Amino acid sequence: MSFFKKIMGTFEKTPERQAVIDAKERTKQEDIQQREKYVGTSLNRGMKYTFYKPAIHYFESTVQLANEIVLSSLPAEYDFRDLEKKGLLIATNMRVVFVTKMGVSQFYKSIYYKYMEGIFLASDGIAQKELIILTPGLRETFDDILNDDRLNKFIDVVQKQMQDSKDNPRMTNDKKKLSASADPYSDLEKIANLRDKGILTEEEFLEEKKKILG
């Protein structure tokens, strides 16, 4: 065999090599879809995607409940106990969730639509906004948010879900039944693990347990 053929042979698409190529392409496409779903595809947002991937995995593997669907999401910052936590603010069909994960440190905060009294924006610089969610006796503030169309969509989604939860009791009851008919034991196991890891307090655990069991 000539030297040229030997060199060309190393680049032949054997079944094994093709399988590797196909796997890489699937991973690439999944990353593109996940990037659009959680942070957007604009240059300013896309540059942060790798930074937020651990938070996305944490949400999908641990925090997300059965039948919970992501409707919109934004990179944001949450001030918690004098600490600034950078993560993702996610609007689902059930609640708004803030998640963050850096190394072994992980954290999430959830606010259910039926407890929200209002959501509005305040200025946080020239190109950024501060998002404020009001609940009885609490004012949750998230900042460092880009002021663009994705933010507007997020606000629209949250306002619609708030309206539905308050004006359509039947929809709320249907959601409860749907969640209960799925796998509540899996959700209970998730929140028990969060409590055991110290992420949830005992009071928060009991509150989430009550919601899961209806």
Backbone as a printed PyTorch tensor [residue, N CA C, xyz], in Angstrom:
tensor([[[  0.8480,  -1.1910,   0.0000],
         [  0.0000,   0.0000,   0.0000],
         [  0.8850,   1.2440,   0.0000]],

        [[  0.5480,   2.1940,  -0.8550],
         [  1.3480,   3.4050,  -0.9490],
         [  1.2030,   4.2580,   0.3000]],

        [[  2.1760,   5.1470,   0.5130],
         [  2.1380,   6.0510,   1.6690],
         [  0.8850,   6.9170,   1.6380]],

        [[  0.5060,   7.3830,   0.4160],
         [ -0.6890,   8.2320,   0.2810],
         [ -1.9410,   7.4830,   0.7200]],

        [[ -2.0690,   6.2100,   0.3170],
         [ -3.2400,   5.4300,   0.6840],
         [ -3.2900,   5.1670,   2.1870]],

        [[ -2.1050,   4.9680,   2.7720],
         [ -2.0670,   4.7530,   4.2130],
         [ -2.5780,   5.9870,   4.9560]],

        [[ -2.1320,   7.1460,   4.4850],
         [ -2.5780,   8.3930,   5.1140],
         [ -4.0830,   8.5590,   4.9420]],

        [[ -4.5930,   8.3090,   3.7340],
         [ -6.0240,   8.4450,   3.4780],
         [ -6.8330,   7.4450,   4.2920]],

        [[ -6.2380,   6.2660,   4.5040],
         [ -6.9340,   5.2410,   5.2640],
         [ -7.2130,   5.6520,   6.6870]],

        [[ -6.3610,   6.4910,   7.2500],
         [ -6.5660,   6.9360,   8.6320],
         [ -7.7730,   7.8490,   8.7540]],

        [[ -8.2480,   8.3820,   7.6150],
         [ -9.3760,   9.3040,   7.6420],
         [-10.6660,   8.6800,   7.1130]],

        [[-10.5970,   7.3790,   6.8050],
         [-11.7990,   6.7140,   6.3450],
         [-12.8490,   6.6780,   7.4480]],

        [[-14.1010,   6.8310,   7.0450],
         [-15.2000,   6.8400,   8.0190],
         [-15.6370,   5.4160,   8.3280]],

        [[-14.9150,   4.8080,   9.2450],
         [-15.3080,   3.4910,   9.7100],
         [-16.5830,   3.6340,  10.5380]],

        [[-17.3270,   2.5340,  10.7740],
         [-18.5400,   2.6180,  11.6060],
         [-18.2640,   3.2290,  12.9720]],

        [[-17.1130,   2.8890,  13.5510],
         [-16.7800,   3.4270,  14.8710],
         [-16.5510,   4.9320,  14.8060]],

        [[-15.7990,   5.3590,  13.7700],
         [-15.5290,   6.7950,  13.6270],
         [-16.8070,   7.5670,  13.3140]],

        [[-17.6780,   6.9730,  12.4980],
         [-18.9410,   7.6290,  12.1660],
         [-19.8150,   7.7790,  13.4040]],

        [[-19.7830,   6.7600,  14.2860],
         [-20.5660,   6.8230,  15.5190],
         [-20.0890,   7.9720,  16.3960]],

        [[-18.7640,   8.1890,  16.4380],
         [-18.2050,   9.3010,  17.2170],
         [-18.6400,  10.6380,  16.6220]],

        [[-18.5770,  10.7280,  15.2860],
         [-18.9820,  11.9620,  14.6050],
         [-20.4490,  12.2580,  14.8630]],

        [[-21.2990,  11.2200,  14.7680],
         [-22.7390,  11.3930,  14.9960],
         [-23.0180,  11.8310,  16.4320]],

        [[-22.2890,  11.2450,  17.3850],
         [-22.4780,  11.5980,  18.8000],
         [-22.1090,  13.0600,  19.0360]],

        [[-21.0140,  13.5080,  18.4230],
         [-20.5940,  14.9000,  18.5760],
         [-21.6260,  15.8460,  17.9760]],

        [[-22.2040,  15.4510,  16.8520],
         [-23.2110,  16.2930,  16.1970],
         [-24.4740,  16.3840,  17.0440]],

        [[-24.8750,  15.2510,  17.6620],
         [-26.0490,  15.2660,  18.5390],
         [-25.8160,  16.1700,  19.7450]],

        [[-24.6120,  16.0660,  20.3120],
         [-24.2690,  16.9090,  21.4560],
         [-24.2940,  18.3880,  21.0670]],

        [[-23.7790,  18.6970,  19.8660],
         [-23.7670,  20.0750,  19.3740],
         [-25.1850,  20.6020,  19.2220]],

        [[-26.0780,  19.7910,  18.6250],
         [-27.4540,  20.2110,  18.4230],
         [-28.1920,  20.3720,  19.7560]],

        [[-27.9240,  19.4740,  20.6970],
         [-28.5390,  19.5750,  22.0260],
         [-28.0870,  20.8430,  22.7280]],

        [[-26.8000,  21.1840,  22.5830],
         [-26.2830,  22.4160,  23.1850],
         [-26.9530,  23.6440,  22.5790]],

        [[-27.1580,  23.6330,  21.2650],
         [-27.8020,  24.7620,  20.5970],
         [-29.2280,  24.9370,  21.1200]],

        [[-29.9590,  23.8240,  21.2250],
         [-31.3380,  23.8800,  21.7150],
         [-31.3920,  24.3240,  23.1770]],

        [[-30.4670,  23.8210,  23.9890],
         [-30.4510,  24.1780,  25.4010],
         [-30.0510,  25.6420,  25.5890]],

        [[-29.1190,  26.0890,  24.7760],
         [-28.6970,  27.4950,  24.8400],
         [-29.8580,  28.4250,  24.5290]],

        [[-30.6200,  28.1020,  23.4590],
         [-31.7690,  28.9320,  23.0960],
         [-32.8290,  28.8850,  24.1900]],

        [[-33.0440,  27.7200,  24.7690],
         [-34.0850,  27.5290,  25.7730],
         [-33.8090,  28.3260,  27.0440]],

        [[-32.5490,  28.3740,  27.4710],
         [-32.2430,  28.9450,  28.7820],
         [-31.5780,  30.3250,  28.7540]],

        [[-30.7440,  30.6200,  27.7660],
         [-30.0420,  31.9070,  27.7880],
         [-30.2220,  32.7330,  26.5270]],

        [[-30.6700,  32.1160,  25.4290],
         [-30.8250,  32.8550,  24.1890],
         [-29.6040,  32.7100,  23.2940]],

        [[-29.7340,  33.1490,  22.0500],
         [-28.6640,  32.9610,  21.0740],
         [-27.9590,  34.2620,  20.6810]],

        [[-28.3390,  35.3790,  21.2650],
         [-27.6430,  36.6260,  20.9500],
         [-26.2100,  36.5490,  21.4630]],

        [[-25.3480,  37.3770,  20.9200],
         [-23.9300,  37.3350,  21.2860],
         [-23.7380,  37.5750,  22.7800]],

        [[-24.4170,  38.5880,  23.3190],
         [-24.2490,  38.9230,  24.7350],
         [-24.6530,  37.7770,  25.6430]],

        [[-25.7250,  37.0660,  25.2700],
         [-26.2110,  35.9620,  26.1080],
         [-25.4390,  34.6760,  25.8290]],

        [[-25.1950,  34.4030,  24.5610],
         [-24.5400,  33.1520,  24.1930],
         [-23.1540,  32.9870,  24.7910]],

        [[-22.4460,  34.0840,  24.9830],
         [-21.1050,  34.0170,  25.5620],
         [-21.1380,  33.4750,  26.9810]],

        [[-22.2900,  33.5420,  27.6490],
         [-22.4050,  33.1040,  29.0360],
         [-22.9080,  31.6630,  29.1610]],

        [[-23.2180,  31.0390,  28.0420],
         [-23.8670,  29.7260,  28.1000],
         [-23.0460,  28.6950,  28.8760]],

        [[-21.7510,  28.6000,  28.5950],
         [-20.9080,  27.6190,  29.2790],
         [-20.9170,  27.8410,  30.7900]],

        [[-20.9500,  29.0980,  31.1970],
         [-20.9680,  29.4320,  32.6210],
         [-22.2310,  28.8930,  33.2970]],

        [[-23.3600,  28.9140,  32.5690],
         [-24.6480,  28.5250,  33.1620],
         [-24.9860,  27.0470,  32.9910]],

        [[-24.2010,  26.2940,  32.2510],
         [-24.5140,  24.8850,  32.0200],
         [-24.6350,  24.0800,  33.3140]],

        [[-23.7720,  24.2820,  34.3250],
         [-23.9490,  23.5340,  35.5830],
         [-25.2870,  23.8440,  36.2580]],

        [[-25.7340,  25.1040,  36.1930],
         [-27.0210,  25.4750,  36.7890],
         [-28.1750,  24.8200,  36.0260]],

        [[-28.0470,  24.7360,  34.7010],
         [-29.0740,  24.0880,  33.8880],
         [-29.1790,  22.6100,  34.2610]],

        [[-28.0340,  21.9410,  34.3790],
         [-28.0310,  20.5200,  34.7410],
         [-28.6120,  20.3230,  36.1450]],

        [[-28.2550,  21.2080,  37.0620],
         [-28.7750,  21.1350,  38.4350],
         [-30.2870,  21.2690,  38.4460]],

        [[-30.8020,  22.2110,  37.6660],
         [-32.2510,  22.4040,  37.5950],
         [-32.9420,  21.1740,  37.0290]],

        [[-32.4500,  20.6790,  35.8850],
         [-33.1290,  19.5810,  35.2020],
         [-33.0130,  18.2650,  35.9640]],

        [[-31.9130,  18.0560,  36.6730],
         [-31.6970,  16.7770,  37.3480],
         [-32.2370,  16.7420,  38.7700]],

        [[-32.3610,  17.9030,  39.4170],
         [-32.6890,  17.9160,  40.8450],
         [-33.9010,  18.7710,  41.1980]],

        [[-34.0170,  19.9490,  40.6190],
         [-35.0260,  20.9260,  41.0390],
         [-36.3350,  20.7870,  40.2820]],

        [[-36.2710,  20.4980,  38.9820],
         [-37.4680,  20.4500,  38.1440],
         [-38.4120,  19.3380,  38.5930]],

        [[-39.6910,  19.6810,  38.7240],
         [-40.6960,  18.7220,  39.1750],
         [-41.3220,  17.9790,  37.9980]],

        [[-42.0240,  16.8970,  38.3220],
         [-42.7340,  16.1530,  37.2860],
         [-43.7590,  17.0620,  36.6260]],

        [[-43.8660,  16.9870,  35.3050],
         [-44.8170,  17.7860,  34.5230],
         [-44.5080,  19.2770,  34.5340]],

        [[-43.3310,  19.6660,  34.9840],
         [-42.9560,  21.0810,  34.9800],
         [-42.2850,  21.4070,  33.6550]],

        [[-42.7970,  22.4280,  32.9790],
         [-42.3320,  22.8040,  31.6460],
         [-41.6970,  24.1880,  31.6890]],

        [[-40.5020,  24.3150,  31.1340],
         [-39.8260,  25.6090,  31.0610],
         [-40.4570,  26.4510,  29.9620]],

        [[-40.9250,  27.6440,  30.3290],
         [-41.5650,  28.5530,  29.3740],
         [-40.6460,  29.6950,  28.9550]],

        [[-39.8000,  30.1440,  29.8660],
         [-38.8820,  31.2370,  29.5640],
         [-37.7880,  31.2550,  30.6250]],

        [[-36.6350,  31.8330,  30.2680],
         [-35.5260,  31.8330,  31.2150],
         [-34.5860,  33.0000,  30.9360]],

        [[-33.9430,  33.4900,  32.0030],
         [-33.0350,  34.6340,  31.8990],
         [-31.8200,  34.4440,  32.8080]],

        [[-30.6290,  34.7940,  32.3540],
         [-29.5050,  34.9400,  33.2740],
         [-29.7950,  36.1170,  34.2090]],

        [[-29.5390,  35.9330,  35.4870],
         [-29.8360,  36.9870,  36.4640],
         [-28.9470,  36.8140,  37.6880]],

        [[-29.0510,  37.7800,  38.5830],
         [-28.2970,  37.7410,  39.8370],
         [-29.2740,  37.9190,  40.9980]],

        [[-29.0480,  37.1610,  42.0550],
         [-29.9390,  37.1980,  43.2170],
         [-29.1120,  37.4690,  44.4580]],

        [[-29.4860,  38.4970,  45.2120],
         [-28.7830,  38.8140,  46.4540],
         [-29.3980,  38.0180,  47.5910]],

        [[-28.6060,  37.1020,  48.1630],
         [-29.0980,  36.2160,  49.2030],
         [-28.1400,  36.2570,  50.3880]],

        [[-28.6550,  36.7840,  51.5190],
         [-27.8550,  36.8610,  52.7440],
         [-26.5010,  37.5350,  52.5010]],

        [[-26.5720,  38.7060,  51.8790],
         [-25.3920,  39.5290,  51.5990],
         [-24.4410,  38.8990,  50.5910]],

        [[-24.9000,  37.8590,  49.8790],
         [-24.0920,  37.2370,  48.8440],
         [-24.7730,  37.4210,  47.4900]],

        [[-23.9760,  37.7330,  46.4610],
         [-24.5150,  37.8840,  45.1190],
         [-24.3700,  36.5620,  44.3790]],

        [[-25.4970,  35.9660,  44.0210],
         [-25.4870,  34.6720,  43.3500],
         [-25.8930,  34.8540,  41.8870]],

        [[-25.0100,  34.4910,  40.9750],
         [-25.3190,  34.5600,  39.5510],
         [-25.8840,  33.2130,  39.1110]],

        [[-27.0100,  33.2640,  38.4040],
         [-27.6360,  32.0280,  37.9670],
         [-28.7000,  32.2830,  36.9180]],

        [[-29.7040,  31.4240,  36.9110],
         [-30.7740,  31.5230,  35.9340],
         [-32.1130,  31.7350,  36.6220]],

        [[-32.8990,  32.6370,  36.0810],
         [-34.2600,  32.8720,  36.5390],
         [-35.1690,  32.1950,  35.5230]],

        [[-35.8890,  31.1630,  35.9600],
         [-36.6560,  30.3070,  35.0530],
         [-38.1490,  30.4080,  35.3540]],

        [[-38.9340,  30.7030,  34.3340],
         [-40.3930,  30.7100,  34.4630],
         [-40.9200,  29.4060,  33.8830]],

        [[-41.6280,  28.6370,  34.7030],
         [-42.2200,  27.3790,  34.2370],
         [-43.7360,  27.5010,  34.2440]],

        [[-44.4160,  26.4130,  33.9760],
         [-45.8760,  26.4260,  34.0280],
         [-46.4010,  26.3680,  35.4570]],

        [[-45.5030,  26.2410,  36.4450],
         [-45.9160,  26.1410,  37.8400],
         [-45.4030,  27.2750,  38.7290]],

        [[-44.2250,  27.8020,  38.4190],
         [-43.5680,  28.7350,  39.3370],
         [-42.4300,  29.4590,  38.6390]],

        [[-41.8380,  30.4130,  39.3470],
         [-40.5870,  31.0320,  38.9290],
         [-39.4940,  30.4640,  39.8350]],

        [[-38.4010,  30.0160,  39.2240],
         [-37.3180,  29.4010,  39.9760],
         [-36.0070,  30.0950,  39.6520]],

        [[-35.2370,  30.4300,  40.6800],
         [-33.8650,  30.9020,  40.4740],
         [-32.9350,  29.7630,  40.8660]],

        [[-32.0000,  29.3970,  39.9750],
         [-31.0520,  28.3230,  40.2670],
         [-29.6370,  28.7870,  39.9840]],

        [[-28.7130,  28.3000,  40.7880],
         [-27.3060,  28.5760,  40.5510],
         [-26.4820,  27.3880,  41.0180]],

        [[-25.3830,  27.1490,  40.3400],
         [-24.4530,  26.0930,  40.7480],
         [-23.0570,  26.4810,  40.3090]],

        [[-22.1470,  26.5530,  41.2790],
         [-20.7400,  26.8390,  41.0150],
         [-19.9020,  25.8670,  41.8300]],

        [[-19.2510,  24.9550,  41.1500],
         [-18.4950,  23.9360,  41.8570],
         [-19.4270,  23.0480,  42.6620]],

        [[-19.1430,  22.9260,  43.9580],
         [-20.0220,  22.1120,  44.8110],
         [-21.1310,  22.9420,  45.4370]],

        [[-21.0900,  24.2510,  45.2240],
         [-22.1030,  25.1410,  45.7910],
         [-23.3000,  25.2380,  44.8560]],

        [[-24.4890,  24.9370,  45.3800],
         [-25.6990,  25.0290,  44.5760],
         [-26.8320,  25.5900,  45.4300]],

        [[-27.7840,  26.2210,  44.7510],
         [-28.8470,  26.9250,  45.4770],
         [-30.0280,  27.1140,  44.5450]],

        [[-31.2530,  27.0460,  45.1050],
         [-32.4110,  27.4250,  44.3100],
         [-33.4540,  28.0900,  45.1890]],

        [[-34.2360,  28.9520,  44.5550],
         [-35.3180,  29.6740,  45.2060],
         [-36.5280,  29.6020,  44.2880]],

        [[-37.6860,  29.1770,  44.8180],
         [-38.8780,  29.0890,  43.9760],
         [-39.9980,  29.9520,  44.5320]],

        [[-40.7900,  30.5220,  43.6220],
         [-41.9390,  31.3470,  43.9780],
         [-43.1060,  30.8890,  43.1100]],

        [[-44.1510,  30.3650,  43.7450],
         [-45.3070,  29.8830,  43.0010],
         [-46.2040,  31.0500,  42.6010]],

        [[-46.7870,  30.9400,  41.4010],
         [-47.5670,  32.0430,  40.8400],
         [-48.7250,  32.4620,  41.7440]],

        [[-49.3660,  31.5080,  42.3800],
         [-50.5510,  31.8470,  43.1760],
         [-50.2140,  32.7180,  44.3810]],

        [[-48.9190,  32.7580,  44.7750],
         [-48.5100,  33.5930,  45.8990],
         [-47.9840,  34.9570,  45.4640]],

        [[-47.8530,  35.1780,  44.1600],
         [-47.3100,  36.4440,  43.6660],
         [-48.3690,  37.5350,  43.6800]],

        [[-47.9810,  38.6970,  44.1530],
         [-48.8800,  39.8500,  44.1630],
         [-48.5510,  40.8400,  43.0610]],

        [[-47.3650,  40.7190,  42.4800],
         [-46.9880,  41.6280,  41.4070],
         [-45.5780,  41.3740,  40.9330]],

        [[-45.2980,  41.8440,  39.7220],
         [-43.9490,  41.7560,  39.1630],
         [-43.6990,  43.0320,  38.3680]],

        [[-42.5660,  43.6830,  38.5930],
         [-42.2780,  44.9060,  37.8580],
         [-40.7710,  45.1080,  37.7450]],

        [[-40.3990,  46.0740,  36.9110],
         [-39.0020,  46.3360,  36.6070],
         [-38.5610,  47.6730,  37.1580]],

        [[-37.2700,  47.7490,  37.4690],
         [-36.6450,  49.0060,  37.8740],
         [-35.3180,  49.1150,  37.1350]],

        [[-34.7910,  50.3140,  37.0540],
         [-33.5310,  50.5290,  36.3440],
         [-32.3600,  49.9430,  37.1240]],

        [[-31.4370,  49.3190,  36.3800],
         [-30.2280,  48.7650,  36.9950],
         [-29.0280,  49.0780,  36.1020]],

        [[-28.9710,  50.2970,  35.6420],
         [-27.9150,  50.6890,  34.7230],
         [-28.4940,  51.0410,  33.3650]],

        [[-27.6220,  51.3510,  32.4150],
         [-28.0580,  51.8020,  31.1060],
         [-28.7510,  50.6910,  30.3220]],

        [[-28.1520,  49.4810,  30.2860],
         [-28.6770,  48.3940,  29.4610],
         [-29.2110,  47.2300,  30.2810]],

        [[-29.3950,  47.4510,  31.5710],
         [-29.8240,  46.3580,  32.4290],
         [-31.0390,  46.7590,  33.2650]],

        [[-31.7400,  45.7320,  33.7210],
         [-32.9260,  45.9480,  34.5240],
         [-32.8680,  45.1350,  35.8100]],

        [[-33.6420,  45.6010,  36.7690],
         [-33.8350,  44.8980,  38.0360],
         [-35.2760,  44.4010,  38.0430]],

        [[-35.4580,  43.1130,  38.3010],
         [-36.7870,  42.5230,  38.2980],
         [-37.2170,  42.2320,  39.7350]],

        [[-38.3990,  42.7020,  40.0880],
         [-38.8900,  42.5820,  41.4630],
         [-40.1950,  41.7940,  41.4740]],

        [[-40.2480,  40.7720,  42.3250],
         [-41.4540,  39.9650,  42.5000],
         [-41.9600,  40.1680,  43.9250]],

        [[-43.2210,  40.5590,  44.0250],
         [-43.8290,  40.7940,  45.3300],
         [-44.6800,  39.6060,  45.7520]],

        [[-44.4740,  39.1580,  46.9780],
         [-45.3180,  38.1430,  47.5990],
         [-45.7270,  38.6760,  48.9620]],

        [[-46.7010,  38.0810,  49.6290],
         [-47.1220,  38.6100,  50.9310],
         [-45.9580,  38.7410,  51.9090]],

        [[-45.6250,  39.9810,  52.2370],
         [-44.5740,  40.2400,  53.2110],
         [-43.1630,  40.1280,  52.6790]],

        [[-42.9890,  39.8180,  51.3880],
         [-41.6530,  39.6410,  50.8280],
         [-41.5010,  40.4130,  49.5220]],

        [[-40.2670,  40.8260,  49.2770],
         [-39.9220,  41.5110,  48.0350],
         [-38.6450,  40.8490,  47.5020]],

        [[-38.7890,  40.0030,  46.5010],
         [-37.6440,  39.2930,  45.9330],
         [-37.0910,  40.0910,  44.7580]],

        [[-35.7950,  40.3770,  44.7910],
         [-35.1840,  41.2180,  43.7670],
         [-34.0960,  40.4500,  43.0150]],

        [[-34.1610,  40.5220,  41.6940],
         [-33.1690,  39.9020,  40.8150],
         [-32.6440,  40.9950,  39.8880]],

        [[-31.3410,  41.0890,  39.7500],
         [-30.7980,  42.1710,  38.9320],
         [-29.7620,  41.6470,  37.9520]],

        [[-29.0120,  42.5890,  37.3380],
         [-28.0070,  42.2520,  36.3260],
         [-28.6580,  41.5230,  35.1460]],

        [[-29.8560,  42.0010,  34.7320],
         [-30.6220,  41.3680,  33.6510],
         [-30.5830,  42.2580,  32.4110]],

        [[-30.2310,  41.6930,  31.2690],
         [-30.2140,  42.4550,  30.0300],
         [-31.6160,  42.9340,  29.6690]],

        [[-31.7160,  44.1840,  29.2730],
         [-32.9910,  44.7730,  28.8890],
         [-33.2080,  44.5610,  27.3950]],

        [[-33.8120,  43.4290,  27.0370],
         [-34.0350,  43.1230,  25.6290],
         [-35.3560,  42.3750,  25.4520]],

        [[-35.5960,  41.8560,  24.2490],
         [-36.8620,  41.1830,  23.9460],
         [-37.0680,  39.9410,  24.8100]],

        [[-35.9860,  39.2720,  25.1720],
         [-36.1170,  38.0660,  25.9940],
         [-36.6680,  38.4130,  27.3770]],

        [[-36.2560,  39.5340,  27.9190],
         [-36.7840,  39.9940,  29.1940],
         [-38.2770,  40.3030,  29.0690]],

        [[-38.6510,  40.9640,  27.9810],
         [-40.0680,  41.2900,  27.7660],
         [-40.9160,  40.0250,  27.6810]],

        [[-40.3940,  39.0090,  26.9940],
         [-41.1190,  37.7430,  26.8910],
         [-41.2680,  37.1050,  28.2730]],

        [[-40.2100,  37.1550,  29.0610],
         [-40.2420,  36.5650,  30.4040],
         [-41.3300,  37.2210,  31.2500]],

        [[-41.3960,  38.5410,  31.2080],
         [-42.4120,  39.2690,  31.9640],
         [-43.8110,  38.8770,  31.5000]],

        [[-44.0060,  38.8000,  30.1860],
         [-45.3120,  38.4190,  29.6410],
         [-45.7230,  37.0220,  30.1080]],

        [[-44.7750,  36.0960,  30.0940],
         [-45.0600,  34.7180,  30.5200],
         [-45.4780,  34.6850,  31.9820]],

        [[-44.7170,  35.3660,  32.8330],
         [-45.0010,  35.3590,  34.2690],
         [-46.3600,  36.0040,  34.5470]],

        [[-46.6420,  37.1290,  33.9170],
         [-47.9180,  37.8020,  34.1400],
         [-49.0960,  36.9270,  33.7060]],

        [[-48.9410,  36.2280,  32.5950],
         [-50.0090,  35.3350,  32.1350],
         [-50.2240,  34.1840,  33.1110]],

        [[-49.1360,  33.5950,  33.5940],
         [-49.2520,  32.4890,  34.5400],
         [-49.8470,  32.9550,  35.8660]],

        [[-49.4990,  34.1570,  36.2920],
         [-50.0900,  34.7230,  37.5000],
         [-51.5930,  34.8900,  37.3250]],

        [[-51.9800,  35.4270,  36.1810],
         [-53.3950,  35.6590,  35.9060],
         [-54.1590,  34.3390,  35.8720]],

        [[-53.5780,  33.3510,  35.2010],
         [-54.2340,  32.0450,  35.1010],
         [-54.4090,  31.4010,  36.4720]],

        [[-53.4030,  31.5310,  37.3260],
         [-53.4660,  30.8840,  38.6420],
         [-54.5080,  31.5340,  39.5480]],

        [[-54.7820,  32.8250,  39.3170],
         [-55.7300,  33.5410,  40.1720],
         [-57.1580,  33.5400,  39.6050]],

        [[-57.2750,  33.6200,  38.2600],
         [-58.5940,  33.7620,  37.6380],
         [-59.1790,  32.4560,  37.1260]],

        [[-58.3910,  31.4070,  37.1300],
         [-58.8730,  30.1490,  36.5930],
         [-58.5970,  29.0240,  37.5860]],

        [[-59.3950,  28.9260,  38.6480],
         [-59.1920,  27.8770,  39.6600],
         [-59.2030,  26.4850,  39.0580]],

        [[-60.0000,  26.2870,  38.0210],
         [-60.0670,  24.9680,  37.3970],
         [-58.7240,  24.5650,  36.8370]],

        [[-58.0200,  25.5180,  36.2040],
         [-56.7000,  25.2240,  35.6600],
         [-55.7330,  24.8700,  36.7660]],

        [[-55.8070,  25.6180,  37.8790],
         [-54.9340,  25.3390,  39.0150],
         [-55.1920,  23.9360,  39.5500]],

        [[-56.4860,  23.5700,  39.6850],
         [-56.8220,  22.2430,  40.1860],
         [-56.3780,  21.1560,  39.2200]],

        [[-56.5060,  21.4270,  37.9060],
         [-56.0710,  20.4480,  36.9200],
         [-54.5720,  20.2040,  37.0170]],

        [[-53.8150,  21.2780,  37.2760],
         [-52.3680,  21.1280,  37.4180],
         [-52.0320,  20.2840,  38.6410]],

        [[-52.7640,  20.5010,  39.7130],
         [-52.5210,  19.7220,  40.9210],
         [-52.8000,  18.2500,  40.6770]],

        [[-53.9220,  17.9820,  39.9770],
         [-54.2820,  16.6010,  39.6970],
         [-53.2490,  15.9490,  38.7900]],

        [[-52.7710,  16.7150,  37.7980],
         [-51.7910,  16.1850,  36.8730],
         [-50.5100,  15.8260,  37.5940]],

        [[-50.0640,  16.7000,  38.4690],
         [-48.8490,  16.4320,  39.2310],
         [-49.0310,  15.2380,  40.1360]],

        [[-50.2200,  15.1420,  40.7650],
         [-50.4670,  14.0440,  41.6810],
         [-50.5720,  12.7220,  40.9470]],

        [[-51.0420,  12.7620,  39.6930],
         [-51.2220,  11.5260,  38.9440],
         [-49.9300,  11.0430,  38.3230]],

        [[-48.8550,  11.8500,  38.4020],
         [-47.5900,  11.4580,  37.8010],
         [-46.7850,  10.6050,  38.7720]],

        [[-45.7190,  11.1480,  39.3230],
         [-44.8830,  10.3690,  40.2320],
         [-44.4900,  11.2320,  41.4210]],

        [[-45.4170,  11.4220,  42.3790],
         [-45.1180,  12.2660,  43.5310],
         [-43.9810,  11.7180,  44.3750]],

        [[-43.7820,  10.4020,  44.3540],
         [-42.7180,   9.8140,  45.1530],
         [-41.3390,  10.2440,  44.6500]],

        [[-41.2240,  10.4110,  43.3250],
         [-39.9700,  10.8930,  42.7570],
         [-39.6950,  12.3240,  43.2080]],

        [[-40.7600,  13.1600,  43.2150],
         [-40.6010,  14.5460,  43.6570],
         [-40.2640,  14.6170,  45.1440]],

        [[-40.8920,  13.7500,  45.9260],
         [-40.5980,  13.7140,  47.3670],
         [-39.1550,  13.3160,  47.6160]],

        [[-38.6650,  12.3860,  46.8120],
         [-37.2740,  11.9510,  46.9600],
         [-36.3170,  13.0980,  46.6360]],

        [[-36.6740,  13.8820,  45.6090],
         [-35.8320,  15.0140,  45.2210],
         [-35.7210,  16.0390,  46.3520]],

        [[-36.8790,  16.4150,  46.9200],
         [-36.8210,  17.4520,  47.9560],
         [-36.2160,  16.9050,  49.2480]],

        [[-36.3500,  15.5960,  49.4840],
         [-35.7070,  14.9970,  50.6560],
         [-34.1880,  15.0570,  50.5080]],

        [[-33.7060,  14.8220,  49.2960],
         [-32.2600,  14.9170,  49.0440],
         [-31.7720,  16.3440,  49.2310]],

        [[-32.5840,  17.3180,  48.7870],
         [-32.2110,  18.7200,  48.9600],
         [-32.1530,  19.0910,  50.4410]],

        [[-33.0980,  18.5570,  51.2080],
         [-33.0850,  18.8110,  52.6580],
         [-31.8590,  18.1700,  53.3010]],

        [[-31.5530,  16.9340,  52.9210],
         [-30.4180,  16.2260,  53.5050],
         [-29.0930,  16.9070,  53.1890]],

        [[-29.0400,  17.5840,  52.0210],
         [-27.8150,  18.2960,  51.6290],
         [-27.7420,  19.6880,  52.2440]],

        [[-28.8000,  20.0870,  52.9660],
         [-28.8150,  21.4000,  53.6030],
         [-29.2620,  22.5240,  52.7040]],

        [[-29.7370,  22.1720,  51.4890],
         [-30.1970,  23.1970,  50.5520],
         [-31.5650,  23.7190,  50.9640]],

        [[-32.4190,  22.8130,  51.4530],
         [-33.7310,  23.1870,  51.9720],
         [-33.7320,  23.0730,  53.4950]],

        [[-34.3680,  24.0400,  54.1470],
         [-34.5780,  23.9160,  55.5860],
         [-35.7240,  22.9280,  55.8250]],

        [[-35.9020,  22.5140,  57.0660],
         [-36.9860,  21.5900,  57.3730],
         [-38.3370,  22.2190,  57.0580]],

        [[-38.4730,  23.5220,  57.3390],
         [-39.7300,  24.2130,  57.0620],
         [-40.0110,  24.2620,  55.5570]],

        [[-38.9580,  24.5530,  54.7560],
         [-39.1190,  24.5970,  53.3010],
         [-39.4460,  23.2050,  52.7570]],

        [[-38.8080,  22.1840,  53.3400],
         [-39.0900,  20.8120,  52.9310],
         [-40.5610,  20.4580,  53.1570]],

        [[-41.0700,  20.7940,  54.3300],
         [-42.4620,  20.4810,  54.6550],
         [-43.4280,  21.2370,  53.7550]],

        [[-43.0630,  22.4910,  53.4090],
         [-43.9160,  23.2920,  52.5200],
         [-43.9730,  22.6640,  51.1330]],

        [[-42.7850,  22.2590,  50.5940],
         [-42.7510,  21.6340,  49.2740],
         [-43.4750,  20.2880,  49.2960]],

        [[-43.3100,  19.5440,  50.3810],
         [-43.9830,  18.2410,  50.5050],
         [-45.4960,  18.4010,  50.4620]],

        [[-45.9890,  19.4230,  51.1500],
         [-47.4340,  19.6840,  51.1760],
         [-47.9480,  20.0020,  49.7900]],

        [[-47.1550,  20.7770,  48.9960],
         [-47.5630,  21.1490,  47.6390],
         [-47.5980,  19.9120,  46.7330]],

        [[-46.6060,  19.0290,  46.8850],
         [-46.5460,  17.8340,  46.0420],
         [-47.7150,  16.8940,  46.3170]],

        [[-48.0420,  16.7470,  47.5920],
         [-49.1210,  15.8280,  47.9760],
         [-50.5080,  16.4470,  47.8240]],

        [[-50.5350,  17.7470,  47.5200],
         [-51.8180,  18.4180,  47.3000],
         [-52.5730,  18.6760,  48.5640]]])
